[in-house]
Amino acid sequence: MSSTAELQVIPENHLAQRIAALETELGELRQRVPEDKVSIILLSGDFDKAMAAFMMANGAAAMGMEVSMFFTFWGCSVIKKGRKLKGKKLSHKLINLMLPGSSRDLAPSKMSFGGIGRKFFNAMMDGEMASLEEQIELAREAGITFQICAPSLGLMGFDHDEWVVPVDVCGVAAMYGTALKARTAYFIS
C-alpha cells in the first residue's frame, strides 16, 4: 500500500450529472440572494413616519441602491394629489373625506397639539431639511419605484390617476417579489 491517497475514478457521465445538479442548485441559491435594493412598505399616513420613509428611501438611492416603496391603506394618502370625490360612490366619498387629501394634510403621529403639530414641525424643519413634498419630488427624480396596493385602491375608492408620482398598481405578491429580493426591507406602520 502506498502512503498517498488514491484518486477515485468517477465515470464521466456521473460527473456530468453531478455538475448539472450543482449548477441547478447554485442557480436556485442565486435567486434567493438579496440584491443591492431597499424595499419600504408604508402603511402609515402619519407625517413623521412618511418623512422617515422618504428620508431612508432618498438616502439609499443616493448611495446607488435601487429603491421601491409600496403604499397601502393609510400610507396611500402620502402620495395623493388631493381629495377627489367626483364620480365616486358614497362609501368611497366618505372614506376620502375622512382621510388626508395629500401629503400637506398629514398630521404627526405624536405631538399633534390639537392640529397645529404639522405647522410646528414645518417651522422647525424650515431651512434645516427638505419638506415632505420636496422629499417626494427628490424620490421621483431619483428613479424610486412607487407601488400602490391594488386591494387598498379598490377598498378606499382611489383612482389610478390620483398620484403625484408615477405608480405601479399591484398586489401583495408583487410587493413580496420586490421585498424578498431586497437586501433591506422596512415596514412602517
Secondary structure, DSSP 4 states (H G I P E B T S, - for coil): --SSPPPPP--HHHHHHHHHHHHHHHHHHHHHS-EEEEEEEE----HHHHHHHHHHHHHHHHTT-EEEEEE-GGGGGGGB-S---TT--HHHHHHHHHS-SSGGGPPPSS--GGGTHHHHHHHHHTTTS--HHHHHHHHHHTT-EEEEEHHHHHHHT--TT-BSS--EEE-HHHHHHHHTTEEEEEEE-
